[in-house]
Amino acid sequence: MNLKELEHELLKCEKCKLRHDAIAPVGWFGNPESPIVFVGEGPGGVEDEYGCPLIGPSGQLLDKALWAAKMTRDRVLTTNVIKCRPKGNRTPDLAEADFCARQWLDRELDILQPKVIVALGGVAMHYLGNPDMRITRDRGQWFKTKQGFDCIATFHPAYLLRLTGKSQVAAKWDVFHDLQAARDLAAERMPEYNFMADEKTNLFKIFRKRS
């Protein structure tokens, strides 16, 4: 199965109750040839409306962080653990994350075979690593995922948006260094790959609201 076939299957998914509170599942975006994959938590309201992962305020902050680390969204690949927006934009629980990711994320990664994965936030880190990990303790540390991929966890951009003052500045620097470390390892493993386009990717020019 290739990524297009998997996406076609995903859009027909009715396997759990989260699907009934969302417009439709949200898949992935970016270059499937990228050696680096960013895994977030799940779609929010804007992502559900547009059918694109990390397109709302969190995604816009991620784009700025990627640009600073010399990457653009069209040259990497972004996806989520959960494919349907939880009602009320709540954080998905571990059981929901585990069920959905086994259906879809594991199969995505099996097709993509990334050299490096960046887990954005605790939900992604818990699924890709283990539930005992803590983002405040374990971010910036390399670990192997269940499928054997090299992964580094960093703060989710939504977390950065909730911070203020010196705490926010410090966390943003942490994320920058984590992204830099991920890019450096991916570039070491695929030195010919170009991680950065000439301009930032305007996702709102690519995606339209869905009904």
Backbone hydrogen bonds, N-H to C=O, Kabsch-Sander energy under -0.5 kcal/mol:
donor,donor_aa,acceptor,acceptor_aa,energy
6,L,2,N,-2.1
7,E,3,L,-2.3
8,H,4,K,-2.1
9,E,5,E,-1.8
10,L,6,L,-2.6
11,L,7,E,-2.2
12,K,9,E,-1.0
13,C,10,L,-2.3
19,R,16,C,-1.3
20,H,17,K,-1.1
21,D,18,L,-1.2
22,A,19,R,-1.1
26,V,83,K,-3.2
27,G,25,P,-0.5
29,F,78,T,-2.3
31,N,76,V,-1.9
34,S,31,N,-2.1
37,V,116,V,-2.1
38,F,77,L,-3.1
39,V,37,V,-0.5
39,V,118,V,-3.0
40,G,38,F,-0.6
40,G,79,T,-2.9
48,D,44,G,-2.3
49,E,45,G,-2.0
50,Y,46,V,-2.1
51,G,47,E,-2.4
52,C,47,E,-0.8
55,I,52,C,-0.6
60,Q,56,G,-2.3
61,L,57,P,-1.8
62,L,58,S,-2.3
63,D,59,G,-2.5
64,K,60,Q,-1.5
65,A,61,L,-2.1
66,L,62,L,-3.0
67,W,63,D,-2.4
68,A,64,K,-2.1
69,A,65,A,-1.6
70,K,67,W,-1.6
71,M,66,L,-2.4
72,T,195,F,-1.9
75,R,72,T,-1.8
76,V,72,T,-0.7
77,L,36,I,-1.2
78,T,29,F,-3.1
79,T,38,F,-2.4
81,V,40,G,-1.7
82,I,41,E,-2.4
89,N,86,P,-2.0
90,R,87,K,-1.0
97,A,93,D,-2.6
98,D,94,L,-2.6
99,F,95,A,-2.4
100,C,96,E,-2.5
101,A,97,A,-2.5
102,R,98,D,-1.7
103,Q,99,F,-1.2
104,W,100,C,-2.2
106,D,101,A,-2.9
108,E,104,W,-2.6
109,L,105,L,-2.8
110,D,106,D,-1.8
111,I,107,R,-1.7
112,L,108,E,-2.9
113,Q,109,L,-2.9
115,K,35,P,-1.4
116,V,35,P,-2.3
117,I,150,D,-2.3
118,V,37,V,-2.7
119,A,117,I,-0.6
119,A,152,I,-2.2
120,L,39,V,-3.2
120,L,118,V,-0.7
121,G,119,A,-1.0
121,G,154,T,-2.9
125,M,121,G,-2.0
126,H,122,G,-3.0
127,Y,123,V,-1.9
128,L,124,A,-2.8
129,G,125,M,-2.6
133,M,130,N,-1.8
137,R,134,R,-0.7
138,D,134,R,-3.9
139,R,135,I,-1.4
140,G,153,A,-2.9
141,Q,138,D,-1.7
143,F,151,C,-2.4
145,T,149,F,-2.5
146,K,128,L,-0.6
148,G,145,T,-1.8
150,D,115,K,-0.5
151,C,143,F,-2.8
152,I,117,I,-2.2
153,A,141,Q,-0.7
154,T,119,A,-2.6
159,Y,156,H,-1.3
160,L,156,H,-1.3
161,L,157,P,-1.9
162,R,158,A,-0.8
162,R,159,Y,-0.7
163,L,159,Y,-0.7
163,L,160,L,-0.9
167,S,164,T,-0.9
168,Q,164,T,-1.1
169,V,165,G,-2.0
170,A,166,K,-2.6
171,A,167,S,-2.2
172,K,168,Q,-2.5
173,W,169,V,-1.9
174,D,170,A,-1.9
175,V,171,A,-2.4
176,F,172,K,-2.5
177,H,173,W,-2.4
178,D,174,D,-2.2
179,L,175,V,-2.8
180,Q,176,F,-2.4
181,A,177,H,-2.3
182,A,178,D,-2.3
183,R,179,L,-2.7
184,D,180,Q,-2.6
185,L,181,A,-2.0
186,A,182,A,-2.4
187,A,183,R,-2.9
188,E,184,D,-1.9
189,R,185,L,-1.6
190,M,186,A,-1.7
193,Y,190,M,-1.9
195,F,193,Y,-0.7
203,L,201,T,-1.1
205,K,202,N,-1.5
206,I,202,N,-0.6
206,I,203,L,-0.6
207,F,203,L,-2.7
210,R,49,E,-3.2
